[in-house]
Amino acid sequence: MQRVIALLACAIALPAAAQVPALELFVRSDKGHCIACHQVPDGSGPQTRADLGPRLEGSRMRELGRRNLRAFIIDPTAANPDTVMPPFGRHRLLEPAEIDRIVDYLHALP
């Protein structure tokens, strides 16, 4: 019985350990790479001169709300057909859980 409990605990812990932190998703070129186009407030991530996309301020992100942020990351062309932002969810560049972590990161920005 203890063996089953130990195996179950490992099975639960492995996916959590494998999760990529939101800031890493935000900057990794093989994932979101949001930092290539967006700036974040000082101390919230790497500083960049990127200005292709809007500066991501926490107050604006909270005003948009988690649901709208998530929808925009999944497919920004639904809101703006002329956007250059890739549809991260529709093209499966990010998994749903990764999108949720990025939304949490954006929502928590100062």
N, C-alpha and C positions, 0 to 999 in steps of 0.2 A: 504493500500500500504506500509506504514511504517513497518507494521508487517511482510510482505513478505520480505522486504529488510533485516530486522533484522534476520529473520530465515535463509535467504540465507547467510548472513554474518557469522552466527554461523556454518552453514553447511560447509562453506569454511574453517573456523578457526579450527574446531575440528580435521580434519585429520592432519593439520600442527602441532597442539599442541600434537597430539599423536605420532609424529615421535620421534624415539629414536635417540639421538645424535650419531654421528659416533664413537667418542671415547668410548662411552658406548657399542656400538655394538662390537667394537674391543676387549673389555675386558669381556663382559658378557658370562658366560659359557653356557647359553641357546641360544646364538646367534652365533656370529663369533668366540669368544674366541681366536682370533688371538694371543693374548699376551701369550698364553700357549706355542707357538712354536717360535714366532718372537720377536725380540728386536726392539725398535724404538729409535731415537736420544734422548738425554737428554732433558727433558722439554716437550716432545711431548706425553707423556703417562707414565704409570707406568714402572719403571725399573725392569727388570727381568734378570735372567741368562739363559733363554730359548735359546736353540741353535739348535733345531730340524730343523727349517726353517731358511732361510737367514735373516740377519739383514735388516730391511726395511729403507733404506736411501732415502731421498727425491730426490736427483739427479738421482738415479737409477729408482725410480718410475716414474719420469717425462720422463726419457729416454724410458721407456717401453711404455708410453702413456696410456691414459685413456681407450681406446678401448681394448688394450691387457690386462691391469690390470683387467678390468671387465670380459673379457673372461676367464682369469685365475681363478678368484674367482668363476665364474659360474661353471666351470668344469676344474680343473687343470690336470685331467687325459688326456685331449685332447693334451696337450703339453708334458706331462710326465706320461705315464701309470703306472710307478712305484712309483709315489708320495704318501706320506701318508696324504697329505692335502685333506680334504673332499671336494667334489663338492657341495659347498654351494648353488648354484643356481639350479643345476640339481636335488639335493635331497630336494630342497625347504626348506633348513635350514634358508635361508635369502630371503626376498622378493626382487624383482628387485629394488625398491626404497632404500632399506637398502644397497644393493650392491653398488648402485650409491653413497650413503653417505660414505661408506668405501673407495671407489675409490677416492672421493674428499679428504678425510682425508689423504690417502696415497700420493696423488699427491701434497698435501700442506706440507708434512713433510720437515723439514730443511735438 
